[in-house]
Amino acid sequence: MFDASPQVYTVRNGNIDFVCPQCAFPKSVNVERFLLRDKGVQVKIRCKCRNLQSVLLDRRNSRRKPTDLQGRYFFTLKDRPITDGEISIKDLSYAGLGFHLPSTSNGEFWAGDVLRVQFKLFPNASFLIKKEAVIRQIKDARVNAFFREPLKNEDDFLLKLFFYT
C-alpha cells in the first residue's frame, strides 16, 4: 500500500529516523546520496510491513520561520556605485533568509554575489540587524541567500523571542 501524502524528515549526519505510520516500526535510513541535489528531495521508503511511504528530506540545519518583514539590500560591484533597494523578507532562519524584490528589474546580481541586508525583527524595535548574505538562488523576484556569519548574540533576547513566537 502507498501513502501519497509525504512526511517531512530532518536529515542529520546523512540519515533520517523513519517511523512507519502504519506499523510504527522505527528505522534509520541513509539518504546521503540524495543530499547533493539542488531541488527538494522526495524519496520512497518501504517498511518491513510492506508499506511504501513517500518522504520529503529537510536538509536545513536550522528551521526557517515564515515572516513578513521589510528591509533593504545594498550591493556593490567594482568601479560602480552602490545599488540598494527595498526587500520583503518572506522567511528567516539563523543561517539565512528568503526575500522578494519589488520587481524583477531591481537588483543586478546573480547567485554567488554578496549583498548587505538590513532589517528589524519587530516593527517597533530599535535594533537593526545588518548582515552580509551570499545569494544561493534567484527565481523571478524571489531570492534565497545564506548569511556569511549566522545570526547570533547581537541581541539574544530578541532573536529567541522572534523564533519562539
Secondary structure, 3 states (H helix, E strand, C coil): CEEEEEEEEECECCEEEEECCCCCCEEEEECHHHCCCCCCEEEEEECCCCCEEEEEEECCCCCCEEEEEEEEEEECCCCCCCEEEEEEEEEECCCEEEEECCCCCCCCCCCCCEEEEEECCCCCCCCCEEEEEEEEEEECCEEEEEECCCCCCCCHHHHHHHHHC
